[in-house]
Amino acid sequence: MPPVIEVRDLHKRYGDKVAVEDVSFTVQEGEVFGILGPNGAGKTTTVECVEGLRRQDRGEIKVLGLDPRHDRAELTRLLGVQLQAGLLPDRLQVAEALELYGSFYPRPADWRELMHGLGLADKAKTRYAKLSGGQKQRLSIALALVGSPRVAILDELTTGLDPQARRDTWELIEGVRARGVTIVLVTHFMEEAERLCDRLALIDAGRVVTVDTPAGLTERARVGQRIQFRPSRPLDDRLLTALPDVSAVTRRGELVIVDGSDNALNAVTTVLARNQIVAERLRVEQASLEDAFVQLTGKRLESGPR
Ligand SMILES: Nc1ncnc2c1ncn2[C@@H]1O[C@H](COP(=O)(O)OP(=O)(O)OP(=O)(O)O)[C@@H](O)[C@H]1O
C-alpha cells in the first residue's frame, strides 16, 4: 500500500532563517506518526507544508496522492487540521463552530458526540472568547475531527491542558485511531509520544535525526546504567566524560546525570572518591525515550508535565 503521507527532502527558509533543512519521512495508513523535537526544530513548518498552508522551497510532498501545493482544495476535505489558537471569531459559540465546520465536509462526524467526548458539552452555548485556554484547545481538537478526516494533523495536541484533560484527550485519540484515521501528532511531550505513537520522527534543527518506534528508540538508547547524583563539591564533567564506561554527562539543576555501560557506577564512584567528592542523593535510573533523544541529538527535550 502506498504511504498516506510522503515527505521527501523538504527545505523551507524564512528570509535568512533556515527552518527546515532536510526532512523526509513517510506515514502509513492507520498509524499514529509522531513528530517530536525541541522548540524551533521545524515541526510546525513541516506540517504546515504538508497541510498546504505553506509552500516549501524544495522537496516533494504527497498526501493521499495529492500535492498540497496544487491540490489544496481537494486535500482540505480529506485532512483534519487542528486550528491555531485565536483563529475563530470571538462571538462564535462552541456548538455553532462545530456545526459550521462539520457542514464544510461531505461526511461530517456527529459533532455532539465529539463535544461530549472532549468534555465540552456544558459549554455548547459558550462563546469562543469566554472559553479557557484548555477549552479552546479541546475545541480545536474537535474541529480537526469533525469532518471525519482520513488524516488528522494535530499540532501540540495537549499543550495547555491539565493532566486529567490530557489523559482524556489521549483516550479520545486512541478511539479515533481505532476507527482507522491516520494521525500525525506534533509534540514535545515524551509521555504523549510514548503512549500514542506507532512511530516517531525525531527532528532537531530542521533535520530528521531518526525515525523509529518508541520502543526501538528507547532500545537503541538503552544505556547500561543511568546514574544520578548531587556532588558534594564542584565537579568538572571532564573527569567523568574521560571514562571509557561513560557515554554522556548532562546536568539537571544541581544534579549530575551520567549514562554509561554496566560498569559506569563503579568507574564513576572510583573517580569521585579519588577527588574527595561524595555522591549525594545517588540513584540509578531506567532509560527512557527522552534519553534516546538526548543520545541522538546531544540535547534535552523540554519535558511535559506529568
Ligand atoms: N513565519 C516565520 N518567520 C520567520 N521565522 C520563522 C517563522 N516561523 C517559524 N520560524 C522559525 O523557524 C524555525 C522553525 O520553527 P517551527 O515553528 O517550525 O518549529 P517548531 O519545531 O514547530 O517549534 P515550536 O515547538 O516552538 O512550535 C524557528 O527557528 C522559528 O523561529
The ligand as a Gaussian input file, in Angstrom:
#p B3LYP/6-31G(d) Opt

LIG

0 1
 N        6.941000      32.970000       9.895000
 C        8.191000      32.832000      10.294000
 N        9.126000      33.779000      10.019000
 C       10.405000      33.649000      10.396000
 N       10.894000      32.598000      11.097000
 C       10.015000      31.647000      11.426000
 C        8.627000      31.714000      11.043000
 N        8.013000      30.589000      11.507000
 C        8.967000      29.867000      12.160000
 N       10.158000      30.481000      12.095000
 C       11.444000      29.987000      12.633000
 O       11.707000      28.745000      12.011000
 C       12.204000      27.797000      12.942000
 C       11.301000      26.582000      12.987000
 O       10.051000      26.969000      13.532000
 P        8.846000      25.955000      13.738000
 O        7.714000      26.740000      14.312000
 O        8.608000      25.203000      12.500000
 O        9.455000      24.994000      14.840000
 P        8.727000      24.041000      15.861000
 O        9.576000      22.851000      15.950000
 O        7.307000      23.841000      15.464000
 O        8.797000      24.856000      17.202000
 P        7.695000      25.058000      18.360000
 O        7.640000      23.781000      19.108000
 O        8.298000      26.171000      19.163000
 O        6.418000      25.444000      17.662000
 C       12.291000      28.541000      14.269000
 O       13.606000      28.979000      14.440000
 C       11.338000      29.683000      14.115000
 O       11.760000      30.784000      14.896000

